[in-house]
Amino acid sequence: MEAGRPCYDEGGLRDDQAQDLFYELVWPRRSALLRLARILTGNDADAEDLAQEALLKAYRSIGTFQRGSRVEAWLAAILRNTRIDRLRAAGASASDVSLDGLGLDVAGDVSETVEWQQPQDILDGFSDQQVIAALQRLPEEIRWTLLLVDVEGWDQKEAAQLLDVPVGTVKSRAHRGRAMLRQALAPLRPARR
């Protein structure tokens, strides 16, 4: 099968082919999908519902997956669209991000900048729950950007494609999001030894 072409022929996939393809490509990535959903929703029950709905959508559309592209990106797009659909149904908008209205000084305190030069060392001082809770307080699009770029390790171009924004917007969101995350974690920082 050629890279960049759908996984189906003109006649579509038979049920057994769709099932085999789903279990080959998608099923091994279900825990990562659930992890993203948990960080997005902040609630295990909502996360499980969101991830399950995204998996069902992935199963139904497995024939549209383009061979040669990243399954993780395809699944993240499905999860993101499912999340947006749910937010819209609830009357919220995932694209409404007002950083000014958050009351956060994202420039940060310059005196603390030196301490944050080794982010992994700093993050190791916090529990996973503390970092997740801080991420969950960020605006939806900032959270998505940090999840893709910093948590999942995507490059900024891939994140921009999924989020349907220019690469510069991803860079800006990542910069502001990291500053916001630093500010949220600063009061929880363990005392220096």
Residue pairs with C-beta under 8 A, 6 or more apart in sequence:
1 7
1 67
2 67
2 68
3 66
3 67
3 68
4 66
4 67
4 68
4 69
5 66
5 67
6 63
6 64
6 65
6 66
6 67
7 13
7 21
7 62
7 63
7 64
7 65
7 66
7 67
8 17
8 63
8 64
12 63
13 21
13 62
13 63
18 59
18 62
18 63
21 62
21 63
21 65
22 58
22 59
22 62
25 62
25 65
25 71
26 55
26 58
26 59
26 62
26 71
26 75
29 71
29 72
29 75
30 51
30 55
32 72
32 152
33 51
33 54
33 55
33 75
33 76
33 79
34 47
34 48
34 51
36 51
36 76
36 79
36 147
36 151
36 152
37 46
37 47
37 48
37 50
37 51
37 54
37 79
37 83
38 44
38 47
38 132
39 132
39 135
39 136
39 143
39 147
39 151
40 47
40 50
40 79
40 83
40 136
40 140
40 143
40 144
40 147
41 47
41 50
42 132
42 133
42 136
50 79
50 82
50 83
50 86
51 79
53 82
54 75
54 78
54 79
54 82
57 78
57 82
58 74
58 75
58 78
61 78
65 71
65 74
66 74
70 158
72 152
73 154
73 158
73 161
73 162
76 148
76 152
76 162
77 162
80 144
80 162
80 163
83 94
84 94
84 95
87 93
87 94
87 140
88 94
94 140
94 141
95 140
95 141
97 139
97 140
97 141
97 142
98 139
99 106
99 139
99 142
99 176
99 180
102 139
102 180
104 180
104 183
105 183
106 176
106 179
106 180
106 183
107 179
108 179
108 182
108 183
112 182
112 186
115 122
116 122
116 182
119 178
122 185
122 189
123 131
125 189
125 190
126 185
126 188
126 189
126 190
130 185
130 188
131 181
131 185
134 181
134 184
134 185
134 188
135 143
135 146
135 147
135 181
136 143
137 184
138 146
138 177
138 180
138 181
138 184
141 163
141 173
142 173
142 176
142 177
142 180
143 177
144 163
145 159
145 163
145 170
145 173
145 174
145 177
146 173
146 174
146 177
146 178
146 181
148 154
148 158
148 159
148 162
148 163
149 155
149 156
149 159
149 170
149 174
150 174
150 178
154 162
156 167
156 170
156 171
156 174
157 167
159 170
160 166
160 167
160 169
160 170
163 169
163 170
